Amino acid sequence: MDDDRDARREMEEALRAAVERGEIDVVYQPIVAARGRAICCVEALARWTRDGNQPVPPDVFIPLAEATGIIDALGPLILKRACEAARQWPDIGVSINVSPAQFRNPNFPEQALTIIAAAGIDPSRITLEITEGYFIQNPGRAKLVMDQLKAGGVRIALDDFGAGFSSIGYLIRFGFDRMKIDRSLTSAGQLTVKGGAMLQATVALAASFDIPVTAEGVETGEQAAFLHLCGCDQLQGYFFGRPMSESAICDLIAPPEDRQSIAG
């Protein structure tokens, strides 16, 4: 137990130092329109390589950042990097995951809107993603923060729908701009008849509230076609691209030869 405690303390100190020095990387995963398959958005994802050669999984360092308060510096850093990168891609949106710990910060809406304004991009291009558990635990506070962000033009997406409570009540109450269905629901859609029926019912439920749907975890062309038929308007997954660097996204949107011809 002492060894585990010491290892956690060392990782916390290393993460805090990495955030202070701006050594957290941001990669971007393409999100495509279900019709036509053109890139319409990217999701910004944090990556940390400890000491320059030890990749630390996000499901390890993000919970650590949340538990220690480091998220209050890490979250704005990722948002700032993503907004600055978005200036290169004026025709697509950018989604950024927001920790429940950030939502609990009373200064978060003003801080986020200030970062977006400083980057000089339209707030409507930014979608902040929050998981459903927080809305169940803190409905009043969540609604207040959402209203402040949406008043500033930012869009809010309900992330990982289908992985937890999946309550219809908060779909009605909060008025999300988008729903992202969890990869477990995406994969179950083609495995069994019941899974397919559940997927179709989920998308139909979102449509009844005029909420567009992004399907995560798309890994095959068959999945993509089925999800499109179900009514998902955006698709995300390894089939369309793994998380990649900012420059790689630039090459996907406008290949180097196209950029040279435009410059010439």
N, C-alpha and C positions, 0 to 999 in steps of 0.2 A: 504493500500500500504506500509506503514511503517512497519507493522508487517511482510508482505511478504519479504520485503527487509532485515529485521533483521534475519528472519529465513534462508534466502538464505546465508547471511553472516556467520551465525553460522554453517550452513552445509559446506560451503566452508572451514572454519577454521578447522572443524572436519575432512574433507576429506584430507586436506593438511597434518594435523598431522598424520592421519592414513597411508598415503603414506610414509611419512618420517620415520615412525616406522615400515614399512613393514607389516602393519596389513591388507592388501588387500589379500583376498584368491583367488586362482585359481582353478577352477573346469574344468572337461574335458568331452566333449560329444563324444561318439563313432561315427565314420563314417565307414560304412561297404562297401565292394565290392558288387556290385549288383549281380554278379555271385558268388555264394558260401556263401555270407553273413559273411565272416570273417572280423574282424576289420582291416582296412588298414590305419586308420588315426584317430586322435582325434582333436577336436577343443578346444582350451584353452579359457576360459571365466572368466572374472573378477567378483568377488563378494565382497561386502562390508557389514559388520554388524556393524553399528554405536554403539559405547559404549558397544560392546559385546552382545547386545540383540535386536538391531533394524535393521533388514535387510533393506537395501536401494536398490530399483530396479536399474539395470544397465542403464535403459533408463532415470533414474533421475541423477545418479552421473556421468555417462560418459559425457553427454552434459555439466554438470557443470564443469568437469575437462577440457573439450575442451575450454569453454568460459573463464576460469580463468588462463589457462596456466599450470594447474596441470598435464595435460596430458603428458607434457614433462618429468615428473618424473614417472607417472603412467605407461605409455606405455612401457618404458624400463624395469620397474619392472616386468610386466606381461611377457614380452619376456624372460627375464632372468629366471624366475620361470619355464616357459614352456620348455625352452631349457635344464635346469637342470633335469626336470622330464623326458624329452625325452631320457636321457641316460639309463633309465631303460627299454625302449621300442625300442631296436635297429632296429626292423623290421617294424616299422610303422612310418608314418609321423605325423607332428604336424602343425595345422593351427592356426594362430593368427590374430585377427582383428587389423587393423591399422587405426587410426583416420586420417582424412584429415589434421588435425592440425599437426600431426607428419610428414606427407608427405611434408608439407610446411616448415619444419625445414631443413635447408641446411645441418645440421650435421647428419640427421637421417640415411642415408645409411651407413656411416662409423660407427656410433654408433651401428646399428643393426648387422652389420657384425662382429664387435668386440665382442659383446655379444655372438653371435653364436660360434665364434672361441674359446672364453674363456670356453664355455661349452664343447668343444671338440667333437662336433657332425658334421656330414656332412651337409653343408648348403642346399643341395638338399632335405633334409628331412623337411625343414621348408617352409611352404607356408604362405605368408602374404596376407591377404584378405583386399581389399579396395572397397568401394561402388562406383557405377558408376557416381554419381553426381560430384565427385571431378575431374574426367577426362574430363567432359564437361566444368567445370569452369576454370580449369588450365591445358589445354592439354600439353603445352610446358614444364612446370615444372614437371608434372606427368611423362611424357616420360623420362625426364632426370633422375629422381629418380628411375624409373623402370629399366632403362638401367644400372644404377650403382648397383642396388641390384641383377639383373640377372647376371651381370658380376661376381658377388661374389658367384654365384651358387644358390641363393635363388629363389624360385618360387613365382609367383604372380597370385592370383586368383581375378577375378571380382565377387564381392559379390552382392547378392540380385538382380540378373538380372531379369527383368520383373516387378520390383516394381517402376521403374522410367522412364528414357528416352529410354533405350533399343536400343541404336543406333548401327546400323551395321557398321557405319564409324569408330568408335573407336575400334571395334573388329578387324578390318583390321589394323588399325594404331598401336595399342599397343602390339599386340602379346601376349595375356594372356596365361598363362600355364594351367588355368582351369577356368571354369565358374560355379558359384553356382546360380541355379535358385531359386527365391524367393518362400517362402512357399505359397503365394497367388496363384502363378501359379501352384504349386504342387496340392493344394486342388481343384483348378478350373478344373484340368485335368480330373477328374472323375465326376464332377457335371453336366457338359453339353457337348454336342457334340462339340460345338465351343471351349470350354475350352480344350478339349482333342486335337482338331486339332491345337490349338495355342501351346500347350505343345510340341506336336510332331514336329511342325515347328521350334520351338525354339531349340530343341535338334538337329534337322537336320541342322539348321543354324550353330550351334557350330561345328558339325561334318564336315561341308564343309570347316571350317578353321582349322581343326585338333585340336580342343579344347575339351578336355574331360569335362564331365558335372557331377556335384554333385547336387542332388535334396535335398533341405531342407524341413523340416516340414512333414516328412513321419510318419503317425500315424496308418496306418493299413496295413495288409498283402496285401490287394487288391491294395492299392496305390503302394506298393513296387513292386509288380509283373508288374503293368502297366508301371511304370517308367522304369523298366528294359527293357520291350518290346520297349519302346520309344527310348532307346539307352543310358540312364544314366548309367554311369559305377560305380558311388558311390552314396550311400543313407545315409541320416542323419535325425534323428527325434526320437520322444519319442517311436516309435515302436521298435527301436533298443536300446534305453537307454537314460535316462535323463542325464543332466550334473551331474557328480559325482566326488568324490575325487580321488586324485592320487593313493591311495592304492586300491580303488575299480577298477580302470582301470587295475592295476597290477593283481588283482584277475581274471578279465575277460580274460586277455591275457594269464596268466599262473596261474591257480588256486593254492591255497596254497599247496594242496597235490602234484601237479606236481613240484612245486618249491622244496619241501622237497625231492622228489625222485631224482631230479637233484643234489641237494646239497649232498645227501647221496652217 
